[in-house]
């Protein structure tokens, strides 16, 4: 069944995949030779370990492990200290802080679920509980300013089952389900529908200071950013350029807006975009970051990597933006976190795990960084939530 847009994207790019192909059939002599080679390599590895690993010391800090017997979760990343793993197993994504920094809301496919539902846990990973309906598919949860209620998008009103997967015969695509709507909810299960318009409504976040919501909606044949108040009223369109605008975040001071975008440049690409969108599909492999005033004025592009850059959010002082990108290897599984000034200058790489790292969000006080990674994963397609102390 389908996963969240972002989880589906990272699975497509190969995280956790093993190479597929016909099984090799080896003769007994070849099997014996292979066994001898494995034994020799094992002896060599033991000798290297006993030698003290001097060569590794020259290569930089050795990764540390969270506990004995686990894979490393720290990789000499100078801005991240005391990295802690909060979830263990399953597909966990889009984890975001509560306004007081005491809780975390996230989406996950786990515990027998066929597609994503919304969960809340304490900041230390304890007391995990599902807070969505358990029906349909959900995505993009975010706490409201009171810290008691929250937003998420869901397809449950259209059908109780997970929506069907798209046809991949035309390449890799994301579905933008018309059955998604944005809801405000509380932990008792009470729901209030905030969007009620034909077409996709999802990817909502909130500015706790201005009490405005930003989200992506399909209106007038295009995917654009819109804002509304906490009751779903006073709707304002923020973008108008043809192409996909999504994953938007306000700056904490409420003055700026950052989002990911893909704008088809030539007539053929524009026609392809329109054709796919008419079928409820978009292609996400090339995305750049955009910044504008909170009302959508003065939009400007701050990355030009020609790869997939996404999941941007601001630092707590609203001066910089942290995001994920596979800029080192486009179209690959290798997403690292980067920090950049709001004007696009001063790019700095933050993570260095060589795998998947994304969905970063600073705690309200700026002292911690929350993110999702496959570091330390013990199973294929395992993505967990981590928190680290932030070192400026």
C-alpha positions as a printed Julia matrix, in Angstrom:
392×3 Matrix{Float64}:
   0.0     0.0     0.0
   1.0     3.6    -0.41
   3.17    5.46    2.08
   3.55    9.18    2.63
   4.83   11.2    -0.33
   8.19   11.7     1.35
   8.6     8.13    2.54
   7.66    6.87   -0.89
  10.28    9.15   -2.41
  13.09    7.92   -0.17
  12.09    4.31   -0.78
  12.16    4.91   -4.53
  15.66    6.38   -4.4
  16.91    3.1    -3.03
  17.27    3.44    0.73
  17.48   -0.07    2.13
  17.22   -1.73   -1.27
  19.4    -4.65   -2.18
  20.29   -5.31   -5.79
  17.75   -7.47   -7.51
  18.46  -10.02  -10.2
  18.5   -13.71  -11.04
  19.75  -15.94   -8.25
  23.25  -17.22   -8.72
  23.59  -20.98   -8.87
  27.07  -21.99   -7.71
  28.68  -25.36   -8.05
  30.06  -27.11   -4.95
  33.72  -26.24   -5.77
  32.78  -22.59   -6.15
  30.88  -22.64   -2.89
  33.89  -24.17   -1.14
  36.19  -21.51   -2.62
  33.78  -18.78   -1.52
  33.76  -20.18    2.04
  37.57  -20.2     2.14
  37.71  -16.58    0.92
  35.2   -15.5     3.59
  37.29  -17.17    6.29
  40.48  -15.47    5.06
  38.79  -12.06    4.97
  37.49  -12.59    8.5
  41.02  -13.34    9.77
  42.33  -10.22    8.05
  39.59   -8.14    9.68
  40.47   -9.5    13.12
  44.15   -8.67   12.62
  43.26   -5.11   11.61
  41.09   -4.67   14.69
  43.85   -5.96   16.96
  46.29   -3.56   15.32
  44.34   -0.68   16.85
  42.88    0.88   13.75
  45.57    3.55   13.33
  44.57    4.19    9.74
  41.0     4.85   10.81
  42.24    7.53   13.18
  43.76    9.44   10.29
  40.46    9.35    8.42
  38.58   11.35   11.08
  36.46   10.64   14.16
  35.13    7.1    14.32
  31.34    6.76   14.5
  30.0     6.03   17.97
  27.13    3.67   18.73
  24.07    4.38   20.8
  24.47    1.06   22.55
  26.75   -1.95   22.29
  25.89   -4.08   19.3
  24.03   -1.44   17.28
  25.09    0.29   14.11
  26.56    3.79   14.51
  24.22    6.77   14.84
  26.89    9.49   15.16
  29.3    10.27   12.34
  31.62   13.01   13.54
  29.01   15.71   12.83
  30.34   18.71   14.73
  26.99   20.47   15.15
  25.27   17.36   16.54
  26.06   15.98   19.98
  24.4    13.35   22.13
  22.37   11.91   19.26
  19.46    9.85   20.61
  17.19    7.49   18.72
  13.52    7.92   19.67
  11.77    5.29   17.53
  12.86    1.76   16.77
  11.51    0.12   13.63
   8.92    0.91   11.0
   8.56    3.88    8.68
   8.64    7.06   10.77
   8.69   10.52    9.19
   7.85   14.22    9.49
   8.44   14.6    13.2
   7.73   18.09   14.58
   7.94   19.73   18.01
   5.11   21.02   20.14
   5.28   24.75   20.99
   6.66   24.0    24.49
   9.23   21.5    23.17
   7.9    18.72   25.4
   6.2    16.54   22.78
   6.62   15.42   19.18
   4.0    14.66   16.54
   4.84   12.42   13.59
   3.47   10.05   10.97
   4.32    6.37   10.78
   3.47    3.04    9.22
   3.89    0.54   12.04
   2.15   -2.05   14.18
   0.24   -3.69   11.35
  -0.88   -0.46    9.67
  -1.01   -0.52    5.88
  -0.32    3.21    5.46
   0.58    6.24    7.57
  -1.27    7.33   10.69
  -0.46   10.16   13.11
   1.24    9.61   16.48
   2.31   11.76   19.43
   5.11   10.96   21.88
   7.05   12.71   24.61
  10.29   14.43   23.64
  12.27   11.47   25.02
  10.35    8.98   22.85
   8.11    7.67   25.64
   4.31    7.3    25.74
   3.72    6.87   22.02
   0.06    6.87   21.03
  -1.89    7.08   17.79
  -4.08   10.19   17.56
  -5.56    9.91   14.06
  -8.64    7.89   13.14
  -6.83    4.77   11.94
  -8.77    5.02    8.68
  -7.62    6.15    5.26
  -4.15    7.59    4.9
  -2.78   10.6     6.78
   0.15   12.95    6.36
   1.8    16.17    7.52
   0.76   16.65   11.14
   1.64   19.81   13.07
   0.79   21.19   16.52
  -1.49   24.21   16.83
  -0.39   27.14   19.06
  -2.09   25.8    22.21
  -0.02   22.59   22.05
  -3.15   20.54   22.69
  -4.66   20.43   19.22
  -2.97   19.67   15.93
  -3.45   19.57   12.18
  -3.11   16.71    9.73
  -4.36   15.75    6.27
  -6.41   12.6     5.79
  -8.33   10.66    3.15
 -10.59    8.88    5.65
 -13.81   10.61    4.61
 -13.47    9.28    1.07
 -12.76    5.67    2.08
 -11.59    3.76    5.17
  -8.88    1.91    3.22
  -5.52    3.19    2.02
  -5.69    4.86   -1.41
  -4.32    2.8    -4.32
  -0.77    3.16   -5.59
  -0.22    5.07   -8.85
   0.75    3.46  -12.13
   4.56    3.65  -12.39
   4.67    2.69  -16.07
   5.35    6.37  -16.87
   8.22    6.66  -14.41
   8.42    7.73  -10.79
   5.47    9.86   -9.68
   3.86   11.08   -6.48
   0.09   10.82   -6.1
  -1.71   14.0    -5.03
  -4.93   12.44   -3.83
  -8.02   14.58   -4.32
  -9.45   12.89   -1.21
  -6.94   14.63    1.08
  -8.38   17.38    3.3
  -6.86   19.23    6.25
  -8.35   18.67    9.71
  -7.84   20.15   13.16
  -8.0    17.49   15.87
  -7.41   16.81   19.53
  -6.35   13.69   21.43
  -9.93   12.7    22.18
 -10.52   12.12   18.47
 -12.6    15.22   17.89
 -12.12   16.48   14.32
 -12.86   19.75   12.59
 -12.55   19.91    8.81
 -10.67   23.03    7.7
 -10.68   22.5     3.93
 -13.67   21.38    1.89
 -12.77   21.99   -1.72
 -12.48   19.49   -4.6
  -8.84   18.54   -5.04
  -5.7    17.92   -3.02
  -5.33   19.73    0.34
  -2.34   18.7     2.48
   1.18   19.63    3.68
  -0.06   22.08    6.33
   2.11   23.78    8.95
   1.39   26.59   11.41
   3.07   29.75   12.62
   2.46   29.81   16.36
   2.99   33.58   16.61
   0.76   34.83   13.78
  -1.65   31.87   14.09
  -1.67   31.38   10.32
  -1.69   28.02    8.52
   0.1    27.45    5.22
  -0.71   24.45    3.03
  -0.61   23.13   -0.54
  -3.85   22.95   -2.49
  -4.92   22.05   -6.01
  -7.0    24.93   -7.32
  -7.49   26.19  -10.88
  -5.46   23.35  -12.35
  -2.26   23.95  -10.38
  -0.64   23.18   -7.01
  -0.03   26.37   -5.05
   0.5    27.57   -1.51
  -2.39   29.07    0.43
  -2.76   30.42    3.96
  -5.74   30.53    6.31
  -6.51   31.27    9.93
  -6.94   28.55   12.57
 -10.65   28.21   11.8
 -10.09   27.65    8.09
 -11.23   31.17    7.17
  -9.5    34.19    5.59
  -7.94   32.1     2.84
  -5.21   33.79    0.8
  -3.33   32.47   -2.22
   0.44   32.88   -1.81
   1.97   31.52   -5.05
   0.9    31.62   -8.68
   3.76   30.3   -10.84
   2.95   27.14  -12.8
   4.4    24.11  -11.06
   4.46   22.31   -7.74
   4.79   24.38   -4.54
   4.82   22.37   -1.31
   6.25   21.58    2.1
   6.07   25.2     3.26
   7.17   26.56    6.66
   6.83   30.03    8.13
   9.81   31.49    9.95
   9.28   31.56   13.74
   8.98   35.37   13.68
   6.2    35.06   11.11
   7.89   37.27    8.53
   9.22   34.77    5.99
   8.14   31.64    4.17
  10.26   28.78    2.76
   9.12   25.91    0.55
  10.21   23.39   -2.08
   9.22   23.87   -5.7
   9.49   22.44   -9.17
   8.65   24.79  -12.04
   8.6    23.24  -15.54
  10.64   25.56  -17.75
   9.69   24.84  -21.37
   6.34   24.22  -23.11
   6.89   20.46  -23.36
   7.67   20.19  -19.64
   4.69   22.38  -18.79
   2.39   20.2   -20.86
   3.76   17.08  -19.17
   3.18   18.65  -15.74
  -0.41   19.56  -16.6
  -1.08   16.12  -18.06
   0.2    14.29  -14.99
  -1.57   16.65  -12.61
  -4.87   15.99  -14.38
  -4.31   12.36  -13.37
  -3.47   13.32   -9.77
   0.29   12.88  -10.19
   3.49   14.94   -9.94
   7.18   14.08  -10.5
   9.39   15.07   -7.53
  12.94   14.28   -8.61
  14.08   17.88   -9.2
  13.15   20.41   -6.52
  14.69   23.68   -5.4
  14.05   25.87   -2.36
  12.16   29.14   -2.5
  11.91   31.95    0.07
   9.37   34.8     0.17
   7.69   37.2     2.52
   5.04   35.52    4.67
   2.28   36.79    2.36
   4.01   35.37   -0.73
   5.55   38.61   -1.97
   9.08   38.77   -3.37
   9.67   35.05   -4.04
  13.27   34.08   -4.83
  15.08   30.81   -5.42
  17.91   30.1    -2.95
  19.23   26.75   -4.28
  20.24   25.75   -7.79
  21.52   22.19   -7.38
  19.42   20.55  -10.07
  18.68   17.74   -7.61
  16.04   17.07   -4.95
  16.12   19.59   -2.09
  13.2    19.46    0.3
  11.95   19.53    3.92
  13.16   23.08    4.68
  12.51   24.84    7.99
  13.97   27.87    9.75
  16.32   28.11   12.68
  14.71   29.43   15.85
  16.07   32.95   15.18
  14.56   32.96   11.64
  17.93   33.78   10.05
  18.86   30.44    8.5
  17.19   27.45    6.86
  17.96   23.78    7.43
  16.95   21.29    4.75
  17.68   17.93    3.11
  19.25   17.4    -0.31
  20.88   14.71   -2.42
  23.01   17.38   -4.11
  26.14   15.25   -3.82
  24.54   12.43   -5.8
  21.39   13.49   -7.64
  18.66   10.87   -8.0
  20.33    8.82   -5.28
  19.41    7.68   -1.77
  22.04    9.87   -0.13
  20.28   12.79    1.52
  22.23   14.9     3.99
  21.14   17.91    6.02
  22.41   21.38    5.09
  22.21   24.81    6.67
  22.04   27.98    4.59
  21.36   31.66    5.21
  17.88   32.84    4.24
  19.38   34.65    1.23
  21.03   31.45   -0.06
  24.57   32.23    1.08
  26.81   30.36    3.51
  25.85   26.79    2.66
  27.14   24.26    5.23
  26.71   20.5     5.39
  25.41   19.27    8.77
  25.12   15.47    8.58
  27.58   12.99    7.16
  26.07    9.54    7.49
  26.1     8.65    3.8
  22.48    7.5     3.99
  19.11    9.19    4.36
  18.68   12.22    6.65
  15.7    14.56    6.37
  12.74   16.35    7.99
  14.88   18.53   10.28
  13.25   20.88   12.8
  14.87   22.92   15.55
  13.28   22.9    18.99
  11.51   26.14   19.94
  14.52   27.22   22.04
  16.97   26.27   19.28
  18.95   23.89   21.5
  17.95   20.62   19.85
  17.51   19.28   16.33
  14.89   16.7    15.44
  15.33   14.69   12.23
  14.59   11.39   10.5
  17.34    9.03    9.37
  18.13    5.47    8.34
  21.32    5.5    10.47
  21.51    2.43   12.65
  18.65    0.75   10.78
  18.48   -2.99   11.36
  15.95   -3.75    8.65
  15.3    -2.75    5.07
  13.01    0.28    4.75
  13.49    1.29    8.39
  13.51    5.02    9.12
  13.6     6.37   12.66
  13.32    9.65   14.49
  16.39   11.12   16.17
  17.11   14.12   18.37
  20.46   15.74   18.97
  21.85   18.6    21.01
  22.7    21.47   18.66
  26.22   22.87   18.82
  26.46   26.29   17.05
